[in-house]
Amino acid sequence: MVCDCRRRWRLGGLAGLEDARRPGRPLRADPAYVHLLVQTVQQDPRQVGYAFTRWMAPRLFEYLRQ
């Protein structure tokens, strides 16, 4: 694993460390949704009106669904 990372770094620099596309179903989340998700999990839920202090998957899903 480490040797593979070193080889990828040596051959492609930083870009060589990015994961290659894999076969399978296409992603369901577009870049805008991923951006919103990242912004949301980086903030305290109380900042958007919730009483809890940590995002849990069901609560996060409900918030993003709005």
KOLVEX-573278 format. One record per residue: residue number from 1; residue in one letter; x, y, z of N, C-alpha, C, O, CB in turn. Coordinates in steps of 0.05 Angstrom, whole numbers. Glycine has a CB too. Layout:
N
{num = NUM residu = a npx = X npy = Y npz = Z capx = X capy = Y capz = Z cpx = X cpy = Y cpz = Z opx = X opy = Y opz = Z cbpx = X cbpy = Y cbpz = Z}
...
***
This chain:
66
{num = 1 residu = m npx = 16 npy = -24 npz = 0 capx = 0 capy = 0 capz = 0 cpx = 17 cpy = 25 cpz = 0 opx = 14 opy = 43 opz = -17 cbpx = -19 cbpy = 0 cbpz = 24}
{num = 2 residu = v npx = 36 npy = 27 npz = 19 capx = 54 capy = 50 capz = 20 cpx = 71 cpy = 52 cpz = -5 opx = 75 opy = 73 opz = -16 cbpx = 71 cbpy = 50 cbpz = 45}
{num = 3 residu = c npx = 81 npy = 29 npz = -14 capx = 98 capy = 28 capz = -38 cpx = 82 cpy = 37 cpz = -62 opx = 93 opy = 52 opz = -79 cbpx = 109 cbpy = 0 cbpz = -43}
{num = 4 residu = d npx = 57 npy = 30 npz = -63 capx = 40 capy = 38 capz = -86 cpx = 36 cpy = 68 cpz = -85 opx = 38 opy = 81 opz = -106 cbpx = 13 cbpy = 24 cbpz = -84}
{num = 5 residu = c npx = 32 npy = 80 npz = -62 capx = 28 capy = 109 capz = -60 cpx = 54 cpy = 123 cpz = -68 opx = 53 opy = 144 opz = -82 cbpx = 21 cbpy = 117 cbpz = -31}
{num = 6 residu = r npx = 76 npy = 113 npz = -59 capx = 102 capy = 125 capz = -67 cpx = 106 cpy = 124 cpz = -97 opx = 115 opy = 144 opz = -109 cbpx = 126 cbpy = 111 cbpz = -52}
{num = 7 residu = r npx = 100 npy = 102 npz = -109 capx = 103 capy = 99 capz = -138 cpx = 84 cpy = 118 cpz = -152 opx = 93 opy = 131 opz = -171 cbpx = 97 cbpy = 70 cbpz = -147}
{num = 8 residu = r npx = 59 npy = 120 npz = -143 capx = 40 capy = 139 capz = -156 cpx = 50 cpy = 167 cpz = -153 opx = 47 opy = 183 opz = -172 cbpx = 12 cbpy = 135 cbpz = -144}
{num = 9 residu = w npx = 61 npy = 174 npz = -130 capx = 71 capy = 201 capz = -125 cpx = 95 cpy = 207 cpz = -144 opx = 96 opy = 228 opz = -157 cbpx = 80 cbpy = 205 cbpz = -96}
{num = 10 residu = r npx = 113 npy = 187 npz = -146 capx = 136 capy = 191 capz = -163 cpx = 129 cpy = 194 cpz = -192 opx = 141 opy = 210 opz = -207 cbpx = 155 cbpy = 167 cbpz = -159}
{num = 11 residu = l npx = 109 npy = 179 npz = -201 capx = 101 capy = 180 capz = -229 cpx = 83 cpy = 203 cpz = -236 opx = 84 opy = 214 opz = -259 cbpx = 88 cbpy = 154 cbpz = -237}
{num = 12 residu = g npx = 66 npy = 212 npz = -217 capx = 46 capy = 232 capz = -224 cpx = 44 cpy = 256 cpz = -206 opx = 27 opy = 273 opz = -210 cbpx = 20 cbpy = 220 cbpz = -226}
{num = 13 residu = g npx = 62 npy = 257 npz = -186 capx = 60 capy = 279 capz = -167 cpx = 34 cpy = 278 cpz = -152 opx = 23 opy = 257 opz = -147 cbpx = 63 cbpy = 306 cbpz = -182}
{num = 14 residu = l npx = 25 npy = 301 npz = -143 capx = 0 capy = 303 capz = -127 cpx = -24 cpy = 291 cpz = -143 opx = -41 opy = 277 opz = -131 cbpx = -6 cbpy = 332 cbpz = -119}
{num = 15 residu = a npx = -25 npy = 297 npz = -168 capx = -48 capy = 287 capz = -185 cpx = -47 cpy = 256 cpz = -186 opx = -68 opy = 244 opz = -189 cbpx = -46 cbpy = 299 cbpz = -213}
{num = 16 residu = g npx = -24 npy = 245 npz = -184 capx = -21 capy = 215 capz = -185 cpx = -33 cpy = 202 cpz = -161 opx = -38 opy = 177 opz = -162 cbpx = 7 cbpy = 208 cbpz = -187}
{num = 17 residu = l npx = -38 npy = 216 npz = -139 capx = -49 capy = 204 capz = -115 cpx = -80 cpy = 204 cpz = -115 opx = -92 opy = 190 opz = -98 cbpx = -40 cbpy = 220 cbpz = -91}
{num = 18 residu = e npx = -92 npy = 217 npz = -134 capx = -121 capy = 217 capz = -136 cpx = -131 cpy = 189 cpz = -144 opx = -118 opy = 175 opz = -159 cbpx = -131 cbpy = 238 cbpz = -156}
{num = 19 residu = d npx = -153 npy = 181 npz = -133 capx = -165 capy = 155 capz = -139 cpx = -175 cpy = 155 cpz = -168 opx = -185 opy = 175 opz = -178 cbpx = -188 cbpy = 148 cbpz = -120}
{num = 20 residu = a npx = -170 npy = 133 npz = -181 capx = -180 capy = 130 capz = -209 cpx = -210 cpy = 124 cpz = -208 opx = -220 opy = 114 opz = -188 cbpx = -164 cbpy = 108 cbpz = -224}
{num = 21 residu = r npx = -224 npy = 129 npz = -229 capx = -252 capy = 122 capz = -231 cpx = -254 cpy = 92 cpz = -230 opx = -238 opy = 77 opz = -240 cbpx = -265 cbpy = 133 cbpz = -257}
{num = 22 residu = r npx = -276 npy = 83 npz = -217 capx = -280 capy = 54 capz = -215 cpx = -307 cpy = 47 cpz = -229 opx = -325 opy = 64 opz = -231 cbpx = -281 cbpy = 46 cbpz = -185}
{num = 23 residu = p npx = -309 npy = 23 npz = -238 capx = -334 capy = 15 capz = -251 cpx = -356 cpy = 14 cpz = -230 opx = -351 opy = 11 opz = -206 cbpx = -331 cbpy = -12 cbpz = -265}
{num = 24 residu = g npx = -381 npy = 16 npz = -240 capx = -404 capy = 14 capz = -222 cpx = -424 cpy = 35 cpz = -227 opx = -421 opy = 51 opz = -247 cbpx = -395 cbpy = 15 cbpz = -193}
{num = 25 residu = r npx = -444 npy = 37 npz = -210 capx = -465 capy = 56 capz = -213 cpx = -453 cpy = 85 cpz = -211 opx = -436 opy = 89 opz = -194 cbpx = -487 cbpy = 52 cbpz = -193}
{num = 26 residu = p npx = -462 npy = 103 npz = -227 capx = -453 capy = 131 capz = -225 cpx = -461 cpy = 143 cpz = -198 opx = -480 opy = 134 opz = -186 cbpx = -464 cbpy = 148 cbpz = -249}
{num = 27 residu = l npx = -446 npy = 163 npz = -190 capx = -452 capy = 177 capz = -166 cpx = -479 cpy = 190 cpz = -167 opx = -488 opy = 200 opz = -188 cbpx = -430 cbpy = 198 cbpz = -159}
{num = 28 residu = r npx = -494 npy = 191 npz = -145 capx = -520 capy = 203 capz = -144 cpx = -518 cpy = 232 cpz = -135 opx = -537 opy = 248 opz = -139 cbpx = -539 cbpy = 188 cbpz = -126}
{num = 29 residu = a npx = -496 npy = 240 npz = -123 capx = -493 capy = 267 capz = -112 cpx = -477 cpy = 283 cpz = -132 opx = -455 opy = 276 opz = -140 cbpx = -479 cbpy = 267 cbpz = -85}
{num = 30 residu = d npx = -489 npy = 306 npz = -140 capx = -474 capy = 324 capz = -158 cpx = -455 cpy = 341 cpz = -142 opx = -458 opy = 342 opz = -117 cbpx = -493 cbpy = 341 cbpz = -175}
{num = 31 residu = p npx = -436 npy = 355 npz = -154 capx = -417 capy = 372 capz = -139 cpx = -430 cpy = 393 cpz = -121 opx = -420 opy = 398 opz = -100 cbpx = -399 cbpy = 386 cbpz = -159}
{num = 32 residu = a npx = -453 npy = 404 npz = -129 capx = -466 capy = 424 capz = -112 cpx = -476 cpy = 411 cpz = -87 opx = -475 opy = 423 opz = -65 cbpx = -490 cbpy = 437 cbpz = -128}
{num = 33 residu = y npx = -487 npy = 387 npz = -88 capx = -497 capy = 373 capz = -65 cpx = -474 cpy = 366 cpz = -46 opx = -476 opy = 369 opz = -22 cbpx = -513 cbpy = 347 cbpz = -72}
{num = 34 residu = v npx = -452 npy = 356 npz = -57 capx = -429 capy = 350 capz = -41 cpx = -418 cpy = 375 cpz = -27 opx = -411 opy = 373 opz = -3 cbpx = -406 cbpy = 337 cbpz = -59}
{num = 35 residu = h npx = -418 npy = 397 npz = -41 capx = -409 capy = 422 capz = -28 cpx = -427 cpy = 430 cpz = -5 opx = -418 opy = 437 opz = 16 cbpx = -409 cbpy = 445 cbpz = -49}
{num = 36 residu = l npx = -454 npy = 428 npz = -9 capx = -473 capy = 434 capz = 13 cpx = -469 cpy = 414 cpz = 36 opx = -470 opy = 423 opz = 59 cbpx = -502 cbpy = 432 cbpz = 2}
{num = 37 residu = l npx = -464 npy = 389 npz = 31 capx = -460 capy = 369 capz = 52 cpx = -435 cpy = 376 cpz = 68 opx = -436 opy = 376 opz = 93 cbpx = -457 cbpy = 341 cbpz = 40}
{num = 38 residu = v npx = -414 npy = 383 npz = 55 capx = -389 capy = 390 capz = 69 cpx = -393 cpy = 415 cpz = 86 opx = -384 opy = 416 opz = 109 cbpx = -366 cbpy = 394 cbpz = 49}
{num = 39 residu = q npx = -406 npy = 435 npz = 75 capx = -411 capy = 460 capz = 90 cpx = -428 cpy = 454 cpz = 114 opx = -423 opy = 465 opz = 136 cbpx = -425 cbpy = 481 cbpz = 72}
{num = 40 residu = t npx = -448 npy = 437 npz = 111 capx = -466 capy = 431 capz = 133 cpx = -453 cpy = 417 cpz = 156 opx = -456 opy = 424 opz = 179 cbpx = -490 cbpy = 414 cbpz = 123}
{num = 41 residu = v npx = -437 npy = 396 npz = 150 capx = -425 capy = 380 capz = 172 cpx = -403 cpy = 396 cpz = 186 opx = -395 opy = 388 opz = 208 cbpx = -414 cbpy = 354 cbpz = 161}
{num = 42 residu = q npx = -393 npy = 418 npz = 174 capx = -373 capy = 434 capz = 187 cpx = -385 cpy = 455 cpz = 206 opx = -370 opy = 468 opz = 220 cbpx = -356 cbpy = 447 cbpz = 166}
{num = 43 residu = q npx = -411 npy = 457 npz = 206 capx = -423 capy = 476 capz = 225 cpx = -438 cpy = 462 cpz = 247 opx = -446 opy = 439 opz = 244 cbpx = -442 cbpy = 495 cbpz = 209}
{num = 44 residu = d npx = -441 npy = 476 npz = 269 capx = -456 capy = 466 capz = 292 cpx = -485 cpy = 465 cpz = 285 opx = -496 opy = 486 opz = 275 cbpx = -450 cbpy = 483 cbpz = 318}
{num = 45 residu = p npx = -500 npy = 443 npz = 290 capx = -528 capy = 443 capz = 283 cpx = -544 cpy = 465 cpz = 297 opx = -565 opy = 473 opz = 287 cbpx = -540 cbpy = 416 cbpz = 291}
{num = 46 residu = r npx = -535 npy = 474 npz = 320 capx = -549 capy = 496 capz = 334 cpx = -549 cpy = 521 cpz = 318 opx = -567 opy = 538 opz = 322 cbpx = -536 cbpy = 501 cbpz = 361}
{num = 47 residu = q npx = -530 npy = 525 npz = 299 capx = -529 capy = 549 capz = 283 cpx = -552 cpy = 550 cpz = 263 opx = -559 opy = 571 opz = 252 cbpx = -503 cbpy = 550 cbpz = 268}
{num = 48 residu = v npx = -564 npy = 527 npz = 258 capx = -587 capy = 527 capz = 239 cpx = -613 cpy = 520 cpz = 254 opx = -633 opy = 512 opz = 241 cbpx = -582 cbpy = 507 cbpz = 217}
{num = 49 residu = g npx = -613 npy = 523 npz = 280 capx = -638 capy = 521 capz = 295 cpx = -644 cpy = 495 cpz = 309 opx = -665 opy = 492 opz = 321 cbpx = -660 cbpy = 527 cbpz = 278}
{num = 50 residu = y npx = -625 npy = 476 npz = 309 capx = -630 capy = 451 capz = 323 cpx = -619 cpy = 452 cpz = 352 opx = -602 opy = 468 opz = 358 cbpx = -616 cbpy = 428 cbpz = 308}
{num = 51 residu = a npx = -630 npy = 435 npz = 369 capx = -622 capy = 435 capz = 397 cpx = -599 cpy = 416 cpz = 402 opx = -585 opy = 418 opz = 422 cbpx = -645 cbpy = 427 cbpz = 415}
{num = 52 residu = f npx = -594 npy = 398 npz = 383 capx = -572 capy = 379 capz = 387 cpx = -545 cpy = 391 cpz = 378 opx = -545 opy = 410 opz = 363 cbpx = -577 cbpy = 353 cbpz = 371}
{num = 53 residu = t npx = -523 npy = 379 npz = 387 capx = -497 capy = 390 capz = 382 cpx = -480 cpy = 376 cpz = 361 opx = -459 opy = 386 opz = 353 cbpx = -482 cbpy = 391 cbpz = 407}
{num = 54 residu = r npx = -489 npy = 352 npz = 353 capx = -474 capy = 337 capz = 333 cpx = -493 cpy = 326 cpz = 311 opx = -515 opy = 318 opz = 317 cbpx = -459 cbpy = 313 cbpz = 346}
{num = 55 residu = w npx = -483 npy = 327 npz = 287 capx = -498 capy = 316 capz = 265 cpx = -497 cpy = 286 cpz = 266 opx = -476 opy = 274 opz = 269 cbpx = -488 cbpy = 326 cbpz = 237}
{num = 56 residu = m npx = -520 npy = 273 npz = 264 capx = -523 capy = 244 capz = 261 cpx = -535 cpy = 240 cpz = 233 opx = -549 opy = 257 opz = 223 cbpx = -540 cbpy = 231 cbpz = 284}
{num = 57 residu = a npx = -530 npy = 217 npz = 221 capx = -538 capy = 212 capz = 193 cpx = -568 cpy = 218 cpz = 189 opx = -574 opy = 232 opz = 169 cbpx = -532 cbpy = 184 cbpz = 186}
{num = 58 residu = p npx = -586 npy = 208 npz = 205 capx = -615 capy = 213 capz = 199 cpx = -622 cpy = 243 cpz = 201 opx = -637 opy = 253 opz = 185 cbpx = -632 cbpy = 197 cbpz = 219}
{num = 59 residu = r npx = -610 npy = 257 npz = 220 capx = -616 capy = 285 capz = 223 cpx = -604 cpy = 301 cpz = 200 opx = -616 opy = 320 opz = 190 cbpx = -605 cbpy = 296 cbpz = 250}
{num = 60 residu = l npx = -580 npy = 294 npz = 192 capx = -567 capy = 307 capz = 170 cpx = -583 cpy = 303 cpz = 144 opx = -587 opy = 321 opz = 128 cbpx = -538 cbpy = 296 cbpz = 166}
{num = 61 residu = f npx = -592 npy = 278 npz = 140 capx = -609 capy = 272 capz = 117 cpx = -634 cpy = 289 cpz = 116 opx = -641 opy = 301 opz = 95 cbpx = -616 cbpy = 242 cbpz = 117}
{num = 62 residu = e npx = -648 npy = 291 npz = 139 capx = -672 capy = 308 capz = 140 cpx = -666 cpy = 337 cpz = 134 opx = -681 opy = 350 opz = 120 cbpx = -685 cbpy = 305 cbpz = 168}
{num = 63 residu = y npx = -644 npy = 347 npz = 145 capx = -637 capy = 375 capz = 141 cpx = -631 cpy = 380 cpz = 111 opx = -640 opy = 400 opz = 99 cbpx = -613 cbpy = 383 cbpz = 158}
{num = 64 residu = l npx = -616 npy = 362 npz = 99 capx = -608 capy = 366 capz = 71 cpx = -632 cpy = 362 cpz = 52 opx = -632 opy = 372 opz = 30 cbpx = -586 cbpy = 347 cbpz = 63}
{num = 65 residu = r npx = -651 npy = 346 npz = 61 capx = -675 capy = 341 capz = 44 cpx = -693 cpy = 366 cpz = 41 opx = -708 opy = 368 opz = 22 cbpx = -691 cbpy = 318 cbpz = 56}
{num = 66 residu = q npx = -691 npy = 385 npz = 60 capx = -707 capy = 409 capz = 59 cpx = -701 cpy = 427 cpz = 36 opx = -713 opy = 448 opz = 33 cbpx = -704 cbpy = 424 cbpz = 85}
***
